[in-house]
Amino acid sequence: MTLDLPNERPLPSSSPEERVEYFRRKKLAHRNLARAWDKLLVAVMDPDPCSLTLVYGPTGGGKTTLAHRLKDYLESLDGKLSRSPGTIPVALIEAVASGNSGFDWRDYYIRALQALDEPLIHKKLDPDFMLYTARAYQTHLRSKRPSVTDLRRGLESCLRQRSPRAFLIDEAQHLKKIASGKRLIDQMDTIKSLANMTGVKHVLFGTYELFGLTNLSAQLNRRTVEIHFPRYRFDDPKDMEEFILFLESLEKHLPMPEPSLLSENPLAVRFIYTRSAGCPGILKDWMTRALGEAIREGSKKVDISHYERTAIPDVQLARIAREIKEGENQINPDRSEEIESLLGVASTDRGGPFQQASIKSPEKRSRNPRPGTRKPARDPIGLGGAEIPMEKSDDRPITRPESA
């Protein structure tokens, strides 16, 4: 059901559906979103030769919000310019994870043509078929559906005719799903060739799985811009200040009779940060579920109990945290040893000839004792004539002789 929601926060007396839907659709800017937006706008609007832009970060970081914000901006910008009626400013699709063994390019091309408002998609025909034999041509017509090549040629033509400023692909990490025997570089080369042959910039939004795709070839690396959209870190005071400010802003938009002030409670902030992994998207979805729980319960405000009941299960949260940590380690690895080895300045002791003396603890010099002073040593301890246990070679006890 589509609701015609007011711009202002609905009254607490409004229906539960209106209140939850209002908060779900509410979008708030934050620092990391603003930084990624500035970089993305430069990559899309500048007339540089880079045809691909990769935006990657943790799940729930706000990449989908960024993609839709770019789409809205380009559409509003296009309304101020005089362009051909057949052109469109931008197109946005989601790369769907196929249930097959690999990525379904047929489905991708169909969705891309639909996003570009292309008619008669299932009637597309590669003109090169006219050069084939009549039998091959008739066989193609009897199949009643275009081939992947037909759809690819149709998409190329459509991108040239529609000439969008950018073609946006959300959840682009699904492109990495390849069948056995295929190469990952072939997947990226397909997107790159579409961008190069049509002159339309392609922007891919996805998780950390997108990182490193440009390193598959020098050609991809040269023609790609990478933008990191990070989470907020608990060990960074500025990050936590921004996270708390974002939480406080969201609380102000909760359509409840009484305000929720959990952003002022340090223990509550720590709990909310941990269960959201510092990701604004995860936090926003979580607060939406907590709001729905509070409304169904008849509460006057959203408290910590509603958050506890609607939090992400530990198994899922642990997997998210693990993926985030692995992705961050890929982006910021310690490569000092590799760099030194490549430059020929590495050594076995990792110190080299320029190692500072302060790195090693200074060796202690032995001092000569004064004349007549005994050297420190352990004196033998005796037990007099007492019998001490020792191994026996026969039945006779072995005793230590008494000292004279």
Secondary structure as GFF3:
##gff-version 3
##sequence-region A 1 404
A	DSSP	alpha_helix	16	25	.	.	.	ID=ss1
A	DSSP	alpha_helix	31	45	.	.	.	ID=ss2
A	DSSP	beta_strand	52	56	.	.	.	ID=ss3
A	DSSP	alpha_helix	63	78	.	.	.	ID=ss4
A	DSSP	beta_strand	90	94	.	.	.	ID=ss5
A	DSSP	alpha_helix	105	115	.	.	.	ID=ss6
A	DSSP	three_ten_helix	121	123	.	.	.	ID=ss7
A	DSSP	three_ten_helix	127	131	.	.	.	ID=ss8
A	DSSP	alpha_helix	134	142	.	.	.	ID=ss9
A	DSSP	alpha_helix	148	162	.	.	.	ID=ss10
A	DSSP	beta_strand	166	170	.	.	.	ID=ss11
A	DSSP	three_ten_helix	172	176	.	.	.	ID=ss12
A	DSSP	alpha_helix	184	198	.	.	.	ID=ss13
A	DSSP	beta_strand	201	206	.	.	.	ID=ss14
A	DSSP	three_ten_helix	208	210	.	.	.	ID=ss15
A	DSSP	three_ten_helix	213	216	.	.	.	ID=ss16
A	DSSP	alpha_helix	218	222	.	.	.	ID=ss17
A	DSSP	beta_strand	224	228	.	.	.	ID=ss18
A	DSSP	alpha_helix	237	252	.	.	.	ID=ss19
A	DSSP	three_ten_helix	262	264	.	.	.	ID=ss20
A	DSSP	alpha_helix	266	276	.	.	.	ID=ss21
A	DSSP	alpha_helix	280	297	.	.	.	ID=ss22
A	DSSP	alpha_helix	304	310	.	.	.	ID=ss23
A	DSSP	alpha_helix	314	331	.	.	.	ID=ss24
A	DSSP	alpha_helix	336	343	.	.	.	ID=ss25
###
